[in-house]
Amino acid sequence: MRRKMIFVIVLFCFLIGFAPLLSAQNPTFIEYILDASSSMKAKLPDGMTKMEAAKSVLLTLIEQSQDTSDLQVALRVYGAKTGDKEKDKTVSCRDSELVIPFGSPDFALFKDHIQPLKASGYTPIASSLQMAGDDFPGDIVGKKMIVLISDGKETCDGDPVALAKALKETIQGARGARGPRGRTRGPAV
């Protein structure tokens, strides 16, 4: 119960703090990572599944940001194409896909990709963060953010905390910083 409440509180706090981030003069790039692992099938106290709640929050964010001219958004999903049995683990831990590359917020496009998703696989948070860091165009100037919408913990033996720290340095770090895979990044603000 406590874990479910934390999930809801984190999403609520993000909604409250989201608008001020979009007021910068330089463009803002946000990559959303949506958890579609099997744990998202669990129900919240109101009867809605965690997956339904996550979809609703993400679509609300996209809908509210459609008229923001200096915003570019992308969507990566993990855990949606594989199973959660031990025999599925090797494949499921690589199940992370950039389903919408960076572009202007398009509610219809996001809805078309998000609504059919079914929670099913493992939770490769660290590798999804790694891939998300590589999704940002190398030559952009502006705010760069990754927003992870998840209820769970890493189930693929990665270290998402260490990777998040490295990505913070890479994505928002100094000009010409090296990416987590050693690739040179463009300027960051």
C-alpha positions in Angstrom: 0.0 0.0 0.0 2.8 2.4 0.9 4.6 1.7 -2.3 1.5 2.4 -4.3 1.0 5.7 -2.5 4.6 6.7 -3.3 3.9 6.1 -7.0 0.9 8.3 -6.9 2.6 11.0 -4.9 5.6 11.1 -7.2 3.4 11.5 -10.3 1.4 14.2 -8.6 4.5 16.2 -7.5 5.8 15.9 -11.1 2.5 17.3 -12.4 2.7 20.3 -10.0 6.3 21.1 -10.9 6.1 20.5 -14.6 4.9 23.9 -15.9 7.7 26.1 -14.7 10.2 23.9 -16.5 8.7 24.9 -19.9 9.2 28.6 -19.5 12.8 28.7 -20.5 13.9 30.6 -23.7 16.0 27.6 -25.0 14.0 24.5 -26.0 13.4 21.8 -23.5 13.9 18.2 -24.5 12.0 15.6 -22.4 12.2 11.9 -22.9 9.6 9.9 -21.1 10.3 6.4 -20.1 7.2 4.3 -19.4 7.3 1.1 -17.4 5.2 -1.6 -19.0 6.6 -4.4 -16.8 4.3 -7.0 -15.3 4.3 -5.3 -11.9 2.2 -2.5 -13.5 -0.7 -4.9 -13.7 -1.3 -4.4 -9.9 -4.3 -2.4 -8.8 -4.3 0.8 -6.9 -6.7 1.4 -4.0 -9.2 3.0 -6.4 -9.3 -0.2 -8.6 -7.3 1.3 -11.5 -4.1 -0.6 -12.5 -0.8 1.1 -12.1 -0.5 0.9 -15.9 -3.8 2.7 -16.4 -2.7 5.4 -14.0 0.7 5.8 -15.7 -0.9 6.1 -19.1 -3.4 8.6 -17.9 -0.8 10.8 -16.3 1.5 10.7 -19.3 -1.3 11.5 -21.7 -2.4 14.4 -19.5 1.2 15.8 -19.6 1.3 15.5 -23.4 -2.1 17.1 -23.8 -1.3 20.0 -21.5 2.0 20.6 -23.3 0.8 20.5 -26.9 0.8 24.3 -27.3 4.4 24.7 -26.0 6.4 25.8 -29.0 9.8 25.3 -27.4 9.2 21.7 -26.2 10.4 18.5 -27.8 9.3 15.2 -26.4 10.1 11.5 -26.9 8.8 8.2 -25.6 10.7 5.1 -24.7 8.8 2.0 -23.3 10.2 -1.1 -21.6 8.7 -4.4 -20.7 5.8 -4.3 -23.2 6.9 -7.0 -25.7 8.1 -9.9 -23.6 7.0 -12.1 -20.7 8.0 -12.1 -17.0 8.9 -15.8 -16.6 12.5 -16.8 -15.8 12.9 -18.2 -19.4 12.0 -14.7 -20.7 14.5 -12.8 -18.6 17.4 -12.5 -21.1 15.2 -11.2 -23.9 12.9 -9.1 -21.6 15.9 -7.3 -20.0 16.7 -5.9 -23.5 13.0 -5.0 -24.1 13.3 -1.2 -24.3 12.3 0.7 -27.4 12.2 4.3 -28.4 8.6 4.3 -29.8 8.4 8.1 -30.5 11.6 10.1 -31.3 11.9 13.7 -30.3 9.3 16.0 -31.8 6.6 18.5 -30.8 4.1 17.1 -28.3 1.4 15.3 -30.4 -1.4 14.0 -28.2 -2.9 11.8 -30.9 0.5 10.2 -31.7 1.2 9.5 -28.0 -2.3 8.2 -27.5 -2.0 5.8 -30.4 1.3 4.4 -29.0 0.3 4.4 -25.3 -3.2 3.1 -25.2 -2.6 -0.4 -26.6 0.4 -1.1 -24.3 0.0 -4.1 -22.0 2.2 -4.6 -18.9 4.0 -7.9 -19.3 7.8 -8.1 -18.9 10.8 -7.5 -16.7 12.0 -4.0 -15.5 15.2 -3.0 -17.3 15.5 0.5 -15.8 19.2 0.9 -16.0 19.5 -0.2 -19.6 16.5 1.9 -20.5 18.2 5.0 -18.9 21.4 4.2 -20.8 19.5 4.0 -24.1 17.5 7.2 -23.3 20.8 9.1 -22.8 21.8 8.1 -26.3 18.4 9.2 -27.8 19.1 12.9 -27.3 20.4 14.6 -30.5 24.1 15.3 -30.0 23.9 18.9 -31.2 21.0 20.3 -29.2 21.2 23.3 -26.8 18.5 23.5 -24.2 17.3 21.7 -21.1 17.4 18.0 -21.4 15.4 15.8 -19.0 14.5 12.1 -18.6 11.2 11.4 -16.8 10.9 7.8 -15.7 7.3 6.7 -14.9 7.6 3.4 -13.0 6.4 1.7 -9.9 9.1 -0.8 -9.4 12.7 -1.6 -8.9 15.3 -2.8 -11.4 14.8 -6.6 -12.1 17.6 -6.9 -14.7 20.7 -6.6 -12.5 21.5 -3.1 -13.5 22.3 -0.1 -11.2 19.8 2.7 -12.2 21.0 5.0 -9.4 24.6 5.0 -10.6 23.5 5.3 -14.2 21.2 8.2 -13.3 24.1 10.0 -11.7 26.3 9.5 -14.8 23.4 10.7 -17.1 23.0 13.8 -15.0 26.6 14.7 -15.7 26.3 13.7 -19.4 22.9 15.3 -20.2 23.2 18.5 -18.2 27.0 18.6 -17.8 29.7 20.7 -19.5 30.0 21.3 -23.2 31.3 18.3 -25.1 30.8 15.9 -22.2 31.2 12.2 -23.0 28.1 10.1 -23.0 27.7 7.0 -20.9 28.9 4.9 -23.8 31.9 7.2 -24.5 30.2 9.0 -27.4 30.8 12.7 -27.5 27.8 14.8 -26.8 26.9 18.2 -28.1 26.6 21.3 -25.9 24.3 21.1 -22.9 22.8 23.9 -20.9 
